[in-house]
Amino acid sequence: MNFTRWSARLPGTQRRAAARAEQAVSPDRRGEGSVPAARAEQLTEDARPVPAVDELKVREVLDRVPSLVALVHGPDHRIAYVNDAYTAAFGMRPLGAPARGALPELDELGLLPLLDQVLRSGKPRTVKSRKAPDGRSYTFTCTPVAEGDARGVLVFATDVTDHAEAAERLRASERRQRETAVTLQRSLLPQELEEPDDLRIAATYHPGGTEAAVGGDWYDVITLGGGRTALVIGDVMGRGVRAAAVMGQLRTAVRAYARLDLPPHEVLQLLDGLAMEIDANQIATCTYAIHDPNEGRLVYASAGHLPLLVRDENGTVRRADEPTGPPLGTGGWMHASGSVPLGPGSTAVLYTDGLVERRNEDLDEGIAALERALAGATGSPQVVCDRLVRSAGVTPDHDDDVAVLVLQHPARKDAESELFRNAALELLGGVEAAPRARAFASGVLTSWRFPAELHDLGVLAASELVANSLQHGTPPMRLRLRRTDRRLIIEVTDGDDHLPRRRRAEPGDESGRGIAIVATIASSWGSRRTPGGGKAVWCEFLLPKPSKTQGAQPTRWAAGSGL
């Protein structure tokens, strides 16, 4: 067998190495037919005939190749040749012996079945970066060869230890970076979700399973006061620590802007400008929604994010597609707010693209599959959340991170209990408006059987808010009282959009004390502009917790009474 037939079957880099080794042989030595002492000893012991000159030249060349070379013949792979590099790595090997017993290193690496495949198929096979018993890593190429009637396999092993170690160091570095990104990501997400009085909420976050999959997905729940709740979900484009850091800045900004109690589209306008300041090359998608139990709707705005889904009490799922603007960080776009019904018994789902986007599927197909899963998902928000994640096939090795936020507006067991939780009075103005509001508030709070102290504070707060609206606002005016399981909410709306502020009244001032009084006696207070061009001013009182005795025989004002 000549060198040309052997080397032609080798991979490119290995073939070039063998060619260089052949060129290194001096002309006089090529013709001498000499063999190394170790080879001569093996041939003598094996009583094999002296090989032809061409074969000697090939073997001399292969002995000079730094890669490990072995040649086996026949179905039991009897050793026909091993070069010096192979002998230096694994020791002397008896020629003519079957590979299963004489080449234990190949058996340990699981290469013997590969030799069978190569011999049967006549096609070469390569196994990359296997760690051998000598502690080094090799890439093995097994090539079929024929010498006369004999058929065999040429095993060519290239030492790739340095490459393998470098690759392992790189993987370790990527793992550390991913762990840092996951830790940062989780620390920036809410450790505990806020619990609104009128909503039940659950959320989940699954980091991607690959080193590069940790991104900037986030969610948040923000109680705005007055019974209203803001819900946020977003996704920063990109991966790693940078995306997680940008996400943290945007989430902090959302919470700050939410305190201004602005409409959803105005919050997104502010976030858009901030995203451009953080990094002009970094964009993010986001949905910001507000739930008001008095309206029974979810008002939202979207900056390039996927549509939220709402399942009503009958199991019908609705996709809130419009309006949707471009992602945050693009600039130059006026966002708009839309709304979707969210009455008692409804469930809404906000999610990121990792839940529905697949490489081989259209995005709409993923959203449609999520709609079908939501239509059949019942139970608590956490149960619904888990079912949606499972139905989407999200596993620990999922190639993208996933964030899901599920909220439910629970239905009351009887309609009468809901009637005892809301009361409203239209105010026509005039001198009789204030006493009429006080009488109305007193009657409602008495019917709700609050303690005397809470009753008196509630009447006082309602009187001051109405007086402030009569003096500084314009019709139409309305007084609303609402109770939840944990608090009493008093709200007055009018047609003027000038928001009140708390100020220090001088001793001689005849006005300016109403808001200060409300802020002093109430747990919290605030104001916001309403969509019709007016404003709403509200305050809250925490309901007293029942004592152990009252817990055994609850009074009508006790938290959770449902009255």
N, C-alpha and C positions, 0 to 999 in steps of 0.2 A: 504494500500500500504506500503510495507516494504522498509527499507533503501537500501537493496541490489539492488532492481529493479530500484530505483531512481538513486543511485550513479553510477550504471553501465552505464547509458546513458550520464554521464557527461564527458567533455574532461579530458585528463589525469591529468593535473595540478590541475584542479578543483576537480576531484575525489579524488586525494590524500589529498587535503585540507579538504574535507568533512570527509575522513577517519580519519585524525588526530583529527578533532573535535569530532568524535564519540569516539575515544579512550580517549579523555580528560574527557568524562562523567564518573563519579564514578559509581561503580556497584550498590550501594544502590540507587542512583538517577535514574539509568536506569530503575529500577523496580518500582519506586514510581508512574510513570505516571504523574508527576507534569508538569505544563506548566507555562511559564512566565505570569506575571500579565496582560500584554498588550494582550497576546493571549487569556487568560481566559475571559477578558472583552469582546473581540471581539466575542468569541464563545457564551457568555451569551446574548449579544445584538442580535446576529444573531439567537438565539434559535436553534443552531445546536446541535446534539447529541454528547455526550462525545466520542472522538475518541478512537479507540483501542490502546492498549499499544504500538504495533509496530509503529503505526503512530505517537504517542506522542514521542517516542524515535527518530524517523526520524526528526520530526519537532524541537525537542530540539537540535539535532545535527546541523540542518541547521541554527538554531538561533545563534549557536556559530560560524558559518562560516563567515569570514569577507566579503565574496562576497555577492552581493545582489541576493536574490532568491525570485521568485514569481511563483505561480502555478495558472493557469487559466483552466477552464473547459468549454466544449461546443463550439458551433459555434460562439456565441457572447462573448466568452472568459470571463466568469464570474470568479471573483476573488475567489479562494479557499484558498489561503495562501500567506502571505508575511512574510519574516523573519525580525528580529530586524534590521539588517543592511539596508534593504530596507526601513523600517520605519524611521530609523535615517536619511537616505538620502532624502526621498521625503515626509515623514509624514505618518500619519495613513491612511489606505485605507480600505473602507467598504467591508467586505466579502460578496460575492454573487452578487455584482454589476458588470455590464458589463465593460470591460476594456476600451472601447471608452470614457466613461465618468469618470470612476474611476481611470484610469491610464493615465492621460494626458501626463505624461512624455514620455510614450511609443508612444503615438500618435504623439507627437512633434518630436520624433526621427525617425518617419516613420517605426516603427516596427510592427504596427498592420497588414499591408498586409503580413508581414513575418510570423506572427502567423497563418494567414489563409493558407499560403503555407505549413507550417510545419504540420498543422492539416490535410490538404488534402493529402499530399504526404507521411506522416509518416516518413519523413527524417529530421534529424537535420539541422539547418542552423546557421551560425555564421556571425555576423557583427562586424568588427574590428574598434576599436577606434572611437566611436561616443561621441561627447561632449554633456553631459546631461544638463538640466536646472540648476542643482546645481553647474555648472561650472567645474565639474570633467569629465574625459574621461573614458569611459567604453567599454569593449568588451563584446557583448551580444551573448550568445549561447542559441538558442531556441530548445528544445528537446521534441519530442512527448512522452507522457506518457499515460498509461491506468490503471484505477482503477475500476475493475469490468466492468460494461457497460459504464462507463464514460470515455470519451477520452478528454485529455487536453494537455497543453503545459507547460513545465517547463522552466521558463526564468531564466538564470543564468548570472549575470553581474559581471565581474571582473574589479576592478579599475586599469586602466593603465595610470593614469594621469602622473605619473613620467616618464614612458616610452614615452608617447606622447610628453611631454615637452622636453625630451632629444632628441627625434627624430626631433622635430621642431627646436631646437637649432642647431642640426647637419645640417639640411636642410638650415637654415639661414647662417651657416658658409660656406656651399658649394656654396650657391648663391653669397655670398660676394667674395669667391675665384674665382668663375666663372666670376663675374663682373670685378674683378681685371685682370684676364687673358684676357678677351675680350678687356678691355681698353688698356692693354699692347700690345696685338696683333694688334689692330687697330692703335695704335701710332707708331708701328714699320713698318707697311705697308706704301707704298707711299701715302702721303696725296693728291698729284696731280701727275698724270702720265706725264712724259716728252712727248713732242710732236715732233716726228721725221718729217722731211720734206716730206718723201716719204711714210709714213705709217699713217694710221688712227687706233687708238688703244682704246680699252675699257676694263675694268676689273671689277670684282665684288668679294666680299668676304661675305660669310654667315656663322656666327658661329653656331656650333651645338646647338640644342634646349635644351639638357640636361646639368646638372651641370658639367658632366665630358667630354663633347664633344668638348670643346674648345681645339684646337690643335695648331700645328706649321705650318699651311699652309701659304705660302707667294708667292708673285709675284713681279716683278720689270721690269722697262723699262729704259735702259741706253743708251743715245746717245754717240757714240764712236768718232764722228768726221769723216770728209771725207764722210758724207752721210750714214754711217753705224750705225746700231742700234743693241744693245744686248737685248734679251728678256729672262727672267728667271721665272721659277716657281718651287716651291719645297714644300716638306712636311716633317716636323720633326715628327718622330714616338713618340707617347706618348700624354699626355693631360695635361692641366693646365698651371700654370705660368712657370714651368720649360721648357716645350716644347716651349712656346712663347719666353722665354729668349734665348734659343739656336737658335731659328729661327732668332731673331734679330742679334745675332753674325754672323750667316752665311750670312744673307742678307748684312750686312755691309762689310763683307769680299768679297762677290761677287762684290760689287761696287768698292772696292779697286783693286781687280784683273782685273776687266774689264778695268780699266785705263791703264793697261799694254798692252791692245789690243792683247791678246793672242788668239790662236785658242780655240774653245770650249772645246776640250778634255784636254788641258793643264790647263784651269781654273778649271775643275773638279778635276784634279790631286791635285792642290793646296788646293781646298776645302776639299778633302778627308783627307789630312794630318791635316788640321785645325780641322775638326770634331773629329778626334781621340784625339787631344789635349784638346778640350773643354770638352768632356766626352766620355771615351772609351766605355761606355755602351749605348750611344745615337747614333742612326743612322738616316739618312735622305735621301730622294730621291730628285732628282733635274734634271731638263732639262735646259741647257744653249744653246741658239741659237743666231746666228748673221745673220742679213739681210743686204745684200749689193745690193743696187738698180742697180749697174752697172752689177752685175752678174745675177740678176733675180733668185736667189736661197736663201734658208734658210739653213745655215750650222749649225749643232747642235750636241750635245753630251748629253747622258742620263746616269744618275747614278741611275738605278733601278726605274726610273719614268715611268708613263704611256705614251704610244706613242702619239705624237702630230698628229693632223689631219689637212689636207690641202684640201680645196675646190677650184678647179680651176674655170676659168671664165665660163666654160660650165656646172658647177654644179656637176662634178665628184669629189667624196671625196676619198682622198688617206690617208692611215695610214702609218706613218713613224715608222716602227717597229725597224729597225736596224740602227746603233749598239746600244746596251744597256748593260751597265756594272752594277756591284753590287752597292748598296746604298753607300752614303758617310759615312765614319767612319768604314768601314770594312778593308781598307788597302790592299796593295799587288796586286792591279789590275791596268793594263794600259788601260785607257779609249781611245776610238777612236771617231773620228768625222765622221758624215755622212751628206748628204745634200738632200734636196727635192726642186723641182721647186716652186717658188713663184713669178710668173709674174704678170703684171698688171691685175686687176680684180680678183685676188685670195684672199682667206680668210684662215687664220690659227688659230687653237684653241689649247691652252695649258690649262691643267686642273689638278685638284687633284682627288684622288680616291673617295672623298665624292660625286662627281657628278655621278659616274657610278657604284660604288660598293654597292651591296645590299646583305643582309644576306642569302636570299633564292635563289639567282641567281648567275650564273657563271659570272666572271668579263668580259669575252669576250662578253657576251650577253649585258652587260651594255655599253661597248664601241661600239658594233654594233648598239645599239639603238641611241647612240650619233651621230654616222655617219649618220644614216637616218635623224635625226633631223637637222644636219648641212646641208645635201643635200637640204633640203627644206627651210632653213633659209636665207632670204635675207634682205637687208636694211643696216643701219649703224652698226658699230661694237657694239654699245650699244644695239641696237635692237636685233642683233644676240645673244649677251650675255644673254639678258633677256629671249629670246625664248629657248635657250638651258637649262637654269636653270629651266624654267617652264616645259619643256618637260621631264626633269629628275625627276619631282615630288618633288623638293626641297621646303619645307615649313619651317615656323619658328621653328617647333619642330623636324626638321630633326636631326637624331642621329649622324651626323658627320659634321665637318666643310667643306666648299666648297670654292675653289678659282678657278676662270676662267679668262683667259686672251685671248682676241680676237684681232687679227690684220688683217688689210686689206691693200693690195697694190692697190690703186685705179687706174682704167683704165682711160687714157686720152680720151677725147671725139673725138679727131682726131689724126691720126698718125703724121701729120705734126708738131703739137705742141711738140711731144716727140723728133722729130729730132732736134728741136731748143734748146733742153735742154742738149745735149751731143755732144762733139766733141773730137776726139782723133787723135794723130799723132805719127807714129812710127819713132823713132830716130835711125839712123844708126851709129851715132858717127862721129868723125872727126871734123875739125875746123868749118865746115859749120853747125853743129848741133845746136849750140846756136843761131846764127842769124835766122836760119830757125824756131826754136821754138818761138822766139820773134815775128817773122812775122806772124806765125800761130796764136798765142795768140792774137795779135793785131787785126787780121782780124776777129776772132771769137767774141771777145768782142765788136768790132765795129758793127758786124751784130746783136748782142744782144742789141745794143743801150744803153749801160750803160753810166752813166755820165762820163765825161772826167777824173775826179779824180779817180774813181773806175777803169776805163780802164787802166790808167797809173800804178796804184798799181798792178793790175792783171798781166800786162805785166812784170813788175819788178819781182814779185814773181815767175812767170813761168821761167823767165830767170835765177834767182838764183837757183831754184830747179834743173833745167836742168844742169847748170854749176856744181853744187854739184855732180850730178849723173855722169857727164862726168869725173870728177876728181877722185871720190872715188868708182864708181860703175862699173859694167860690162854689156855688152849687154846680152839680148835684152833690149832696153830702150823705154819707151813710155810716152808721155805727154797726159794727159786727162783733159779736162775742163767740168765741169758740173754745171748747174744752177738749183736751186730749186725755190720755191716761196719766200724763205727768205734768201738764201745765194748763193754765188759763191764758188765753190770748185775747186781747182787746185791740181792735183796729178801727180807725176812722179814715175814710177816703173823701176827697173833695176834688173839684175841677181845676185847682191851681197847682202848677208844677213846681212852685218854689218850696224847696225842702227846708224844714225848720232845723235849727241848731240850738244846742244848749249854750246859754250864756249866763254870765253873772249879772244879776239885776242889782242896781244901786238902791239904797234905802228909799229914795224918793220916787223910784219908778213905779208906775201903776200897772205895768205889764212886764212880761219876760220871765215870769216865774213858773209858768205852767209846765214846760218841758223839764225844767229842773226838778220840779216836784215829782213828775212821772219817773224820771231817771233815778230819783232817790228811793221811791217806794217799790218800784218794779225790779224784777230780776234782770231784765234787759229791755232795751227799747231801740227803735230804729225807724227809718223812713226810706221810701223809694218812690220813684216815678212810675206811674201806671201807663199801660199802652194807650189809653184814651187821651193822654195829655195832662192828667191830673197827678195826684200823689196819694200815698197811703202812709199813715203814721201809726205805729203799733207798739205795744208793750206786752211783756209776758210776766206771769207769776207762776213760780213752781208750786205744785200742789203738795201739801204736807203728806209725808209718808204715814201710813197707818201704824199704830202701835201693835204690839203682839196681841193684845186683847181685841183691838179693832180688826186685826187680821183674821181672828177666829170668827168675828161677827162684823163684817165690813159695813161701814156707813156708805151712804150714797155718794159722798165726795171722794171716797178712797180710790187710789190709783188702781186702774184695771176693773172698776165697777161696770164700765160700759154704759153708764147713764149720763 
